[in-house]
Amino acid sequence: MVESTVDLDQDKALMGRAAANFIQTAKGFVSDVYLEKDHKIFNGKSIMSVLSMGAGVGSQFILRVDGPDEQQALERLLDYLDHEIRAY
């Protein structure tokens, strides 16, 4: 299992279209993807789970990936969160 803490900048949120694109990216990997926020675990491949997390502008959460392609998945998902999402 690999993990990284994610701090969403003031212009980023993991909601709406950004959440849907994150999930599509996560589903491209075999590994399980989990998000932890406020001591609660959310399935990173489920739209309802990710949306219920409430990762609005300025949120912090832990991204965990577990499986055979975990390092590649973590790197790709972090790249998405760092460079491809914006608050809508």
N, CA, C and O atoms as a GROMACS GRO file, in nm:
protein
  352
    1MET      N    1   0.085  -0.117   0.000
    1MET     CA    2   0.000   0.000   0.000
    1MET      C    3   0.090   0.124   0.000
    1MET      O    4   0.189   0.130   0.072
    2VAL      N    5   0.051   0.220  -0.082
    2VAL     CA    6   0.119   0.349  -0.088
    2VAL      C    7   0.017   0.457  -0.059
    2VAL      O    8  -0.103   0.439  -0.083
    3GLU      N    9   0.064   0.569  -0.006
    3GLU     CA   10  -0.029   0.678   0.026
    3GLU      C   11   0.040   0.812   0.019
    3GLU      O   12   0.163   0.822   0.021
    4SER      N   13  -0.041   0.915   0.010
    4SER     CA   14   0.008   1.051   0.008
    4SER      C   15  -0.100   1.144   0.062
    4SER      O   16  -0.219   1.122   0.038
    5THR      N   17  -0.058   1.246   0.134
    5THR     CA   18  -0.152   1.347   0.181
    5THR      C   19  -0.175   1.448   0.070
    5THR      O   20  -0.080   1.494   0.007
    6VAL      N   21  -0.301   1.482   0.046
    6VAL     CA   22  -0.338   1.575  -0.059
    6VAL      C   23  -0.396   1.700   0.005
    6VAL      O   24  -0.488   1.693   0.086
    7ASP      N   25  -0.342   1.815  -0.032
    7ASP     CA   26  -0.396   1.944   0.009
    7ASP      C   27  -0.449   2.013  -0.116
    7ASP      O   28  -0.372   2.049  -0.205
    8LEU      N   29  -0.580   2.031  -0.122
    8LEU     CA   30  -0.639   2.098  -0.237
    8LEU      C   31  -0.617   2.249  -0.223
    8LEU      O   32  -0.650   2.308  -0.120
    9ASP      N   33  -0.561   2.309  -0.324
    9ASP     CA   34  -0.537   2.453  -0.323
    9ASP      C   35  -0.668   2.530  -0.318
    9ASP      O   36  -0.776   2.473  -0.324
   10GLN      N   37  -0.655   2.659  -0.308
   10GLN     CA   38  -0.773   2.745  -0.298
   10GLN      C   39  -0.856   2.749  -0.427
   10GLN      O   40  -0.969   2.797  -0.426
   11ASP      N   41  -0.800   2.699  -0.536
   11ASP     CA   42  -0.875   2.698  -0.661
   11ASP      C   43  -0.914   2.557  -0.705
   11ASP      O   44  -0.950   2.536  -0.821
   12LYS      N   45  -0.907   2.460  -0.611
   12LYS     CA   46  -0.936   2.321  -0.646
   12LYS      C   47  -1.038   2.260  -0.552
   12LYS      O   48  -1.042   2.291  -0.432
   13ALA      N   49  -1.121   2.172  -0.607
   13ALA     CA   50  -1.218   2.095  -0.528
   13ALA      C   51  -1.239   1.962  -0.600
   13ALA      O   52  -1.237   1.955  -0.723
   14LEU      N   53  -1.260   1.856  -0.523
   14LEU     CA   54  -1.286   1.724  -0.580
   14LEU      C   55  -1.436   1.699  -0.573
   14LEU      O   56  -1.484   1.617  -0.495
   15MET      N   57  -1.508   1.771  -0.656
   15MET     CA   58  -1.653   1.763  -0.660
   15MET      C   59  -1.697   1.771  -0.806
   15MET      O   60  -1.620   1.813  -0.893
   16GLY      N   61  -1.819   1.731  -0.833
   16GLY     CA   62  -1.875   1.744  -0.968
   16GLY      C   63  -1.792   1.675  -1.074
   16GLY      O   64  -1.754   1.559  -1.061
   17ARG      N   65  -1.764   1.750  -1.180
   17ARG     CA   66  -1.689   1.697  -1.294
   17ARG      C   67  -1.550   1.650  -1.253
   17ARG      O   68  -1.502   1.548  -1.303
   18ALA      N   69  -1.485   1.722  -1.163
   18ALA     CA   70  -1.351   1.683  -1.118
   18ALA      C   71  -1.354   1.546  -1.048
   18ALA      O   72  -1.264   1.464  -1.068
   19ALA      N   73  -1.456   1.522  -0.967
   19ALA     CA   74  -1.471   1.393  -0.899
   19ALA      C   75  -1.496   1.282  -1.001
   19ALA      O   76  -1.438   1.175  -0.991
   20ALA      N   77  -1.582   1.308  -1.098
   20ALA     CA   78  -1.612   1.207  -1.201
   20ALA      C   79  -1.487   1.172  -1.280
   20ALA      O   80  -1.464   1.054  -1.308
   21ASN      N   81  -1.407   1.271  -1.316
   21ASN     CA   82  -1.284   1.244  -1.390
   21ASN      C   83  -1.181   1.171  -1.304
   21ASN      O   84  -1.108   1.085  -1.354
   22PHE      N   85  -1.175   1.204  -1.176
   22PHE     CA   86  -1.085   1.134  -1.083
   22PHE      C   87  -1.122   0.985  -1.079
   22PHE      O   88  -1.036   0.899  -1.088
   23ILE      N   89  -1.250   0.958  -1.067
   23ILE     CA   90  -1.297   0.819  -1.058
   23ILE      C   91  -1.268   0.743  -1.187
   23ILE      O   92  -1.225   0.628  -1.182
   24GLN      N   93  -1.289   0.807  -1.301
   24GLN     CA   94  -1.259   0.741  -1.428
   24GLN      C   95  -1.111   0.708  -1.437
   24GLN      O   96  -1.074   0.602  -1.487
   25THR      N   97  -1.027   0.798  -1.389
   25THR     CA   98  -0.884   0.773  -1.387
   25THR      C   99  -0.851   0.657  -1.294
   25THR      O  100  -0.775   0.567  -1.330
   26ALA      N  101  -0.910   0.657  -1.174
   26ALA     CA  102  -0.887   0.551  -1.077
   26ALA      C  103  -0.931   0.415  -1.130
   26ALA      O  104  -0.865   0.314  -1.105
   27LYS      N  105  -1.042   0.412  -1.203
   27LYS     CA  106  -1.093   0.286  -1.256
   27LYS      C  107  -1.004   0.227  -1.364
   27LYS      O  108  -1.021   0.111  -1.402
   28GLY      N  109  -0.910   0.306  -1.414
   28GLY     CA  110  -0.816   0.256  -1.514
   28GLY      C  111  -0.706   0.170  -1.454
   28GLY      O  112  -0.622   0.117  -1.527
   29PHE      N  113  -0.707   0.155  -1.323
   29PHE     CA  114  -0.606   0.076  -1.254
   29PHE      C  115  -0.671  -0.041  -1.182
   29PHE      O  116  -0.788  -0.034  -1.143
   30VAL      N  117  -0.596  -0.149  -1.166
   30VAL     CA  118  -0.644  -0.268  -1.096
   30VAL      C  119  -0.651  -0.243  -0.946
   30VAL      O  120  -0.740  -0.294  -0.878
   31SER      N  121  -0.558  -0.166  -0.895
   31SER     CA  122  -0.546  -0.142  -0.750
   31SER      C  123  -0.672  -0.076  -0.693
   31SER      O  124  -0.744  -0.004  -0.762
   32ASP      N  125  -0.694  -0.102  -0.564
   32ASP     CA  126  -0.802  -0.034  -0.491
   32ASP      C  127  -0.755   0.107  -0.457
   32ASP      O  128  -0.638   0.130  -0.427
   33VAL      N  129  -0.848   0.200  -0.462
   33VAL     CA  130  -0.819   0.341  -0.432
   33VAL      C  131  -0.910   0.386  -0.319
   33VAL      O  132  -1.032   0.369  -0.325
   34TYR      N  133  -0.850   0.442  -0.216
   34TYR     CA  134  -0.925   0.489  -0.100
   34TYR      C  135  -0.886   0.633  -0.069
   34TYR      O  136  -0.771   0.673  -0.089
   35LEU      N  137  -0.981   0.707  -0.019
   35LEU     CA  138  -0.957   0.843   0.028
   35LEU      C  139  -0.998   0.847   0.175
   35LEU      O  140  -1.102   0.794   0.212
   36GLU      N  141  -0.916   0.909   0.257
   36GLU     CA  142  -0.950   0.923   0.398
   36GLU      C  143  -0.957   1.071   0.434
   36GLU      O  144  -0.862   1.146   0.413
   37LYS      N  145  -1.071   1.110   0.488
   37LYS     CA  146  -1.091   1.248   0.530
   37LYS      C  147  -1.168   1.245   0.661
   37LYS      O  148  -1.270   1.176   0.673
   38ASP      N  149  -1.121   1.319   0.759
   38ASP     CA  150  -1.186   1.326   0.890
   38ASP      C  151  -1.205   1.187   0.950
   38ASP      O  152  -1.310   1.158   1.008
   39HIS      N  153  -1.104   1.102   0.937
   39HIS     CA  154  -1.104   0.966   0.993
   39HIS      C  155  -1.210   0.875   0.932
   39HIS      O  156  -1.247   0.774   0.992
   40LYS      N  157  -1.261   0.911   0.815
   40LYS     CA  158  -1.357   0.827   0.743
   40LYS      C  159  -1.292   0.784   0.612
   40LYS      O  160  -1.220   0.861   0.549
   41ILE      N  161  -1.320   0.660   0.571
   41ILE     CA  162  -1.263   0.602   0.448
   41ILE      C  163  -1.369   0.604   0.339
   41ILE      O  164  -1.484   0.568   0.361
   42PHE      N  165  -1.326   0.647   0.219
   42PHE     CA  166  -1.416   0.656   0.104
   42PHE      C  167  -1.356   0.578  -0.013
   42PHE      O  168  -1.235   0.578  -0.033
   43ASN      N  169  -1.442   0.511  -0.089
   43ASN     CA  170  -1.400   0.434  -0.206
   43ASN      C  171  -1.370   0.530  -0.320
   43ASN      O  172  -1.459   0.601  -0.367
   44GLY      N  173  -1.245   0.533  -0.364
   44GLY     CA  174  -1.203   0.625  -0.469
   44GLY      C  175  -1.249   0.588  -0.608
   44GLY      O  176  -1.217   0.658  -0.704
   45LYS      N  177  -1.324   0.477  -0.621
   45LYS     CA  178  -1.378   0.438  -0.751
   45LYS      C  179  -1.530   0.447  -0.754
   45LYS      O  180  -1.595   0.397  -0.846
   46SER      N  181  -1.588   0.512  -0.653
   46SER     CA  182  -1.733   0.526  -0.642
   46SER      C  183  -1.772   0.673  -0.639
   46SER      O  184  -1.727   0.747  -0.551
   47ILE      N  185  -1.854   0.715  -0.733
   47ILE     CA  186  -1.894   0.856  -0.740
   47ILE      C  187  -1.969   0.898  -0.614
   47ILE      O  188  -1.945   1.007  -0.562
   48MET      N  189  -2.058   0.814  -0.565
   48MET     CA  190  -2.134   0.850  -0.445
   48MET      C  191  -2.042   0.863  -0.323
   48MET      O  192  -2.060   0.953  -0.241
   49SER      N  193  -1.946   0.775  -0.313
   49SER     CA  194  -1.853   0.779  -0.201
   49SER      C  195  -1.766   0.904  -0.206
   49SER      O  196  -1.751   0.973  -0.106
   50VAL      N  197  -1.708   0.933  -0.322
   50VAL     CA  198  -1.621   1.050  -0.336
   50VAL      C  199  -1.699   1.179  -0.313
   50VAL      O  200  -1.651   1.270  -0.245
   51LEU      N  201  -1.818   1.189  -0.369
   51LEU     CA  202  -1.898   1.310  -0.350
   51LEU      C  203  -1.939   1.329  -0.204
   51LEU      O  204  -1.944   1.441  -0.154
   52SER      N  205  -1.968   1.217  -0.135
   52SER     CA  206  -2.008   1.227   0.005
   52SER      C  207  -1.892   1.268   0.095
   52SER      O  208  -1.913   1.311   0.209
   53MET      N  209  -1.770   1.256   0.046
   53MET     CA  210  -1.653   1.297   0.123
   53MET      C  211  -1.651   1.448   0.146
   53MET      O  212  -1.603   1.494   0.249
   54GLY      N  213  -1.702   1.524   0.050
   54GLY     CA  214  -1.708   1.669   0.066
   54GLY      C  215  -1.572   1.736   0.058
   54GLY      O  216  -1.538   1.816   0.145
   55ALA      N  217  -1.494   1.704  -0.043
   55ALA     CA  218  -1.360   1.761  -0.058
   55ALA      C  219  -1.367   1.891  -0.136
   55ALA      O  220  -1.332   1.898  -0.254
   56GLY      N  221  -1.414   1.995  -0.067
   56GLY     CA  222  -1.425   2.126  -0.129
   56GLY      C  223  -1.292   2.199  -0.133
   56GLY      O  224  -1.188   2.143  -0.099
   57VAL      N  225  -1.297   2.323  -0.174
   57VAL     CA  226  -1.179   2.407  -0.185
   57VAL      C  227  -1.104   2.410  -0.052
   57VAL      O  228  -1.164   2.431   0.054
   58GLY      N  229  -0.974   2.387  -0.058
   58GLY     CA  230  -0.890   2.391   0.061
   58GLY      C  231  -0.893   2.266   0.148
   58GLY      O  232  -0.834   2.266   0.256
   59SER      N  233  -0.959   2.161   0.103
   59SER     CA  234  -0.967   2.037   0.182
   59SER      C  235  -0.834   1.964   0.186
   59SER      O  236  -0.748   1.983   0.100
   60GLN      N  237  -0.819   1.879   0.286
   60GLN     CA  238  -0.704   1.790   0.298
   60GLN      C  239  -0.755   1.649   0.319
   60GLN      O  240  -0.849   1.627   0.396
   61PHE      N  241  -0.693   1.552   0.250
   61PHE     CA  242  -0.728   1.413   0.268
   61PHE      C  243  -0.609   1.326   0.234
   61PHE      O  244  -0.511   1.374   0.177
   62ILE      N  245  -0.618   1.198   0.269
   62ILE     CA  246  -0.512   1.102   0.238
   62ILE      C  247  -0.559   1.015   0.122
   62ILE      O  248  -0.670   0.961   0.125
   63LEU      N  249  -0.476   1.002   0.022
   63LEU     CA  250  -0.501   0.915  -0.092
   63LEU      C  251  -0.421   0.788  -0.070
   63LEU      O  252  -0.299   0.792  -0.057
   64ARG      N  253  -0.490   0.672  -0.066
   64ARG     CA  254  -0.425   0.542  -0.047
   64ARG      C  255  -0.457   0.453  -0.167
   64ARG      O  256  -0.570   0.450  -0.216
   65VAL      N  257  -0.356   0.382  -0.212
   65VAL     CA  258  -0.372   0.289  -0.324
   65VAL      C  259  -0.307   0.157  -0.285
   65VAL      O  260  -0.196   0.154  -0.233
   66ASP      N  261  -0.380   0.048  -0.310
   66ASP     CA  262  -0.332  -0.084  -0.271
   66ASP      C  263  -0.358  -0.183  -0.384
   66ASP      O  264  -0.472  -0.206  -0.423
   67GLY      N  265  -0.251  -0.241  -0.436
   67GLY     CA  266  -0.266  -0.341  -0.541
   67GLY      C  267  -0.144  -0.351  -0.628
   67GLY      O  268  -0.042  -0.288  -0.601
   68PRO      N  269  -0.153  -0.431  -0.735
   68PRO     CA  270  -0.036  -0.460  -0.817
   68PRO      C  271   0.020  -0.340  -0.893
   68PRO      O  272   0.140  -0.338  -0.925
   69ASP      N  273  -0.062  -0.241  -0.924
   69ASP     CA  274  -0.014  -0.123  -0.997
   69ASP      C  275  -0.027   0.004  -0.910
   69ASP      O  276  -0.051   0.113  -0.960
   70GLU      N  277  -0.010  -0.015  -0.778
   70GLU     CA  278  -0.034   0.093  -0.683
   70GLU      C  279   0.054   0.215  -0.704
   70GLU      O  280   0.005   0.328  -0.696
   71GLN      N  281   0.181   0.196  -0.732
   71GLN     CA  282   0.270   0.312  -0.747
   71GLN      C  283   0.233   0.393  -0.870
   71GLN      O  284   0.229   0.516  -0.865
   72GLN      N  285   0.207   0.325  -0.979
   72GLN     CA  286   0.167   0.393  -1.102
   72GLN      C  287   0.034   0.466  -1.082
   72GLN      O  288   0.018   0.579  -1.127
   73ALA      N  289  -0.060   0.401  -1.016
   73ALA     CA  290  -0.190   0.463  -0.990
   73ALA      C  291  -0.176   0.585  -0.901
   73ALA      O  292  -0.237   0.689  -0.928
   74LEU      N  293  -0.098   0.574  -0.795
   74LEU     CA  294  -0.080   0.688  -0.704
   74LEU      C  295  -0.020   0.806  -0.779
   74LEU      O  296  -0.067   0.919  -0.765
   75GLU      N  297   0.083   0.781  -0.857
   75GLU     CA  298   0.148   0.890  -0.931
   75GLU      C  299   0.051   0.956  -1.028
   75GLU      O  300   0.047   1.079  -1.038
   76ARG      N  301  -0.026   0.876  -1.100
   76ARG     CA  302  -0.121   0.932  -1.198
   76ARG      C  303  -0.231   1.012  -1.129
   76ARG      O  304  -0.268   1.121  -1.175
   77LEU      N  305  -0.285   0.959  -1.019
   77LEU     CA  306  -0.392   1.029  -0.948
   77LEU      C  307  -0.341   1.157  -0.883
   77LEU      O  308  -0.412   1.258  -0.882
   78LEU      N  309  -0.220   1.156  -0.829
   78LEU     CA  310  -0.162   1.278  -0.774
   78LEU      C  311  -0.138   1.381  -0.883
   78LEU      O  312  -0.160   1.501  -0.862
   79ASP      N  313  -0.093   1.335  -0.998
   79ASP     CA  314  -0.074   1.427  -1.111
   79ASP      C  315  -0.208   1.491  -1.150
   79ASP      O  316  -0.215   1.611  -1.176
   80TYR      N  317  -0.312   1.410  -1.154
   80TYR     CA  318  -0.445   1.463  -1.185
   80TYR      C  319  -0.485   1.570  -1.082
   80TYR      O  320  -0.530   1.678  -1.119
   81LEU      N  321  -0.469   1.538  -0.955
   81LEU     CA  322  -0.508   1.632  -0.850
   81LEU      C  323  -0.424   1.759  -0.850
   81LEU      O  324  -0.472   1.867  -0.816
   82ASP      N  325  -0.298   1.746  -0.887
   82ASP     CA  326  -0.207   1.862  -0.888
   82ASP      C  327  -0.227   1.952  -1.009
   82ASP      O  328  -0.215   2.074  -0.998
   83HIS      N  329  -0.258   1.894  -1.124
   83HIS     CA  330  -0.253   1.972  -1.246
   83HIS      C  331  -0.382   1.982  -1.328
   83HIS      O  332  -0.393   2.069  -1.415
   84GLU      N  333  -0.478   1.896  -1.302
   84GLU     CA  334  -0.591   1.891  -1.393
   84GLU      C  335  -0.725   1.931  -1.334
   84GLU      O  336  -0.823   1.942  -1.409
   85ILE      N  337  -0.734   1.953  -1.206
   85ILE     CA  338  -0.866   1.991  -1.151
   85ILE      C  339  -0.869   2.138  -1.113
   85ILE      O  340  -0.767   2.199  -1.080
   86ARG      N  341  -0.987   2.192  -1.118
   86ARG     CA  342  -1.013   2.329  -1.075
   86ARG      C  343  -1.151   2.330  -1.010
   86ARG      O  344  -1.236   2.248  -1.044
   87ALA      N  345  -1.172   2.422  -0.918
   87ALA     CA  346  -1.304   2.437  -0.858
   87ALA      C  347  -1.398   2.490  -0.965
   87ALA      O  348  -1.363   2.579  -1.042
   88TYR      N  349  -1.516   2.434  -0.968
   88TYR     CA  350  -1.614   2.477  -1.069
   88TYR      C  351  -1.721   2.562  -1.004
   88TYR      O  352  -1.813   2.608  -1.072
   0.00000   0.00000   0.00000
